[in-house]
Amino acid sequence: MSELVRPVVTAQAPQPRAVLELLKPITWFAPMWAFGCGIASSGEPILTRLPLVLGGVLLCGPLVCGTSQAINDWFDRHVDAINEPNRPIPSGRIPGQWGLAIALLGSVISLIVAASLGLWVFLPACLGMALAWAYSAPPLRLKMSGWWGPGAVGLCYETLPWFTGAAVMAGSLPDWHVVVIALLYGIGAHGIMTLNDFKAVEGDRIMGIRSLPVTMGVEHAARFACLMMAGTQAIVVTLLFVWGHLYYALAVALLLGTQFDLMARLMRDPRGKAPWYNATGTTLSVLGMLVAAFAVRP
């Protein structure tokens, strides 16, 4: 019988602390930041739609992102039992099939909350949840690919939350300028996700995960990651210039120029400096997101 249809039969419920650990609050920041950029890009005052804003924060962080973490840990539980046995599911702190139950319940609650926030929030939420399951669950298991996996995560962490924030504030389909910028930053996040794969090259190779550092080699994967991150931001700068947002374009360009120096340092030791770059260069990139968000306000 498929794992997705087995009943949850254990009587022992997990402790709230273990459930919170399963949902990985530290991962919620990225989509919540992108949601904030969506709010900024709408040009609407927050106080006029404060209940919807709070609902959107809950949706993008604890619900959709948290649920995606539970989905991933459930389908990785056998590997984690070997590599990270202290995680909530393999350690038994999330017993039986509670991990699957939490993933399913989180998915349903996420879509209910999204539906309450309007059609243009519900639709991206549906796409985000579909990608969360496709990323981790067979038969697709997008995470096994260094192309599809980071692409799906970038879209879910940057583009969809940004779109959601703008839609919550507008109450309709966001302005096309907003959608284009959100999409570019989501594509650029492919590079950020690729850098995250540097820490697990040997393990990914053993498990058959075809991350870009495994298939391309660390140095080539680092160059590609830098190209994705810098290239999309350069397009953002160009578009802001074309659209007449000169000072905003200069600000994003300045942030990008600083990243070029950091990327040069990254390339001297891609594996060793990837965490350092994520704390420095990636921070500059997400600051550029906010600048671009203010630039494209209708």
HELIX and SHEET records of a PDB file:
HELIX    1   1 GLU A    3  VAL A    5  5                                   3    
HELIX    2   2 PRO A   16  LEU A   23  1                                   8    
HELIX    3   3 PRO A   25  TRP A   28  5                                   4    
HELIX    4   4 PHE A   29  SER A   42  1                                  14    
HELIX    5   5 ILE A   46  ARG A   49  5                                   4    
HELIX    6   6 LEU A   50  LEU A   58  1                                   9    
HELIX    7   7 LEU A   59  CYS A   65  3                                   7    
HELIX    8   8 GLY A   66  PHE A   75  1                                  10    
HELIX    9   9 ARG A   77  ASN A   83  1                                   7    
HELIX   10  10 TRP A   98  SER A  116  1                                  19    
HELIX   11  11 LEU A  119  SER A  136  1                                  18    
HELIX   12  12 LEU A  142  MET A  144  5                                   3    
HELIX   13  13 TRP A  148  GLY A  154  1                                   7    
HELIX   14  14 LEU A  155  THR A  159  3                                   5    
HELIX   15  15 LEU A  160  ALA A  170  1                                  11    
HELIX   16  16 TRP A  176  ASN A  196  1                                  21    
HELIX   17  17 ASP A  197  ALA A  200  5                                   4    
HELIX   18  18 VAL A  201  MET A  207  1                                   7    
HELIX   19  19 LEU A  212  MET A  216  1                                   5    
HELIX   20  20 VAL A  218  VAL A  242  1                                  25    
HELIX   21  21 LEU A  246  ARG A  268  1                                  23    
HELIX   22  22 PRO A  270  ALA A  295  1                                  26    
END                                                                             
